[in-house]
Amino acid sequence: MCTVVVGFDPQAHTPLVMAALRDEIRSRPWDRPAHHWPDRPGLVGGRDRLAGGTWLAVDPARSRAAALLNGWPWDGSMPWEGSYPASRGDLPLLVLSGQVRDPLQGLDLTRYAPFHLLDADPYRATLHSWDGRCLDTRPLPVGVATVVNTGLAPADPRSVRHTPEFAATRPDPDGLAGLGELESIWGAWPALITRAAHEPTRSAGTDESGDPSGLIAHADLGDGQVWATGSVTLVAADRDTVRYTFTSDPADPAAWEAVDVQRPAHHR
């Protein structure tokens, strides 16, 4: 994942709202959000078929969400250089499966490539950033913030351009139970994402051919490899309820679909 817009305010009717855009190689196989992990039957998220992990998952029983972004190494090398024994996609599942607020304590982070890991619920939102050498853990500020591959970076072109408009339209429904219409939960946010999908795209790495402020990514890497925004997830959580909406075609306003976060009956 490369961009997560987070609206966090413990005093709001709906304290947590998120818009998460996943950028990945198009040919990498994945599964749409569902209950994919039998050993963690309460968790819901999209699944990476290669490594079995996820880029974003929720625990509806605790109104908690975890989202993963690739990070930049401390030495400035490209994020995809080198190999690591553990998949970063395990980290959101690890966070949501734990009962503590410091889920990375005692974990050998040198097994993982650099990352930013957002752990949020209606009471607090924390960003864990690992650059391959140091772990930085900090609370997200109250309000709307944009997390990118360099972390919480207000000067990033995406943050400068999009944070104010997402903040100005931050949805705050008074209760999530029973709300079925897209706009009744997320207001203008889906339309902002659809609009972005029709604007100039962001390119990969140090390639400056695209618009660095673009929310939607697309780059032809050669040899048939295309890196692009493949899906967008919207999450809203109050103290009792989680709502999860997903699209693999952000350019189409009719492509959003609600994801059932209730645990399957045979696991209850």
Helices and strands as residue ranges (DSSP letters): E 3-8, E 16-25, E 30-34, E 44-48, E 56-59, G 60-62, E 64-70, H 90-97, G 109-111, E 115-120, E 125-130, E 135-139, E 143-148, E 151-152, H 157-168, H 182-186, H 189-197, E 218-222, E 225-237, E 242-247, E 257-258, G 265-267
